[in-house]
Amino acid sequence: MSKELNATKYWLEETVIGFNFCPFAKKEFVRNSINYQVTDTHSKEEALYLLLDACAELNDKPDIETSLIVFSEGFIQFDDYLELLELTNSLIEREGYEGVYQIASFHPNYCFDGVDQDDASNYTNRSPYPILHILREASLEKALEKVANPEEIPERNIALAQEKGRNVFEAILEKAFKQ
């Protein structure tokens, strides 16, 4: 297993699942129904082809619930990543995947608009590497039916991140690189 994959899985287990930022991530993590793809591409075009391939694989393999494309070297600059994310969302729409798949975004330098870079709330979307997370919308909707007040998940996550403080999340990310 690559160091990028080890770091990503550690971060998922310790942050996303450990703090319950995503109330249905644990089930898929335990079931091993997450497809991980690590790539060293710096090319937006190649990244978009990887996205289309991941969507096609999700279409063909119903036992895979979700897919993560982990960029080991590319899109390290947050602005470059945001440009890729914009292209990704446009491609999802153009290819007829809108309403079928949804992209969740994670990045080592993730920063919510209008929020200080050092604010702990950013750690709800900070990961060891830039990641495009492709989710099945039907599964997401089904999972959210079992969650009380799902519209409050982002606010709850931000409040928890601020309560814990950025040092907790920085320590997890630092340890992720040692996996």
Disulfide bonds with the S-S distance in Angstrom:
none
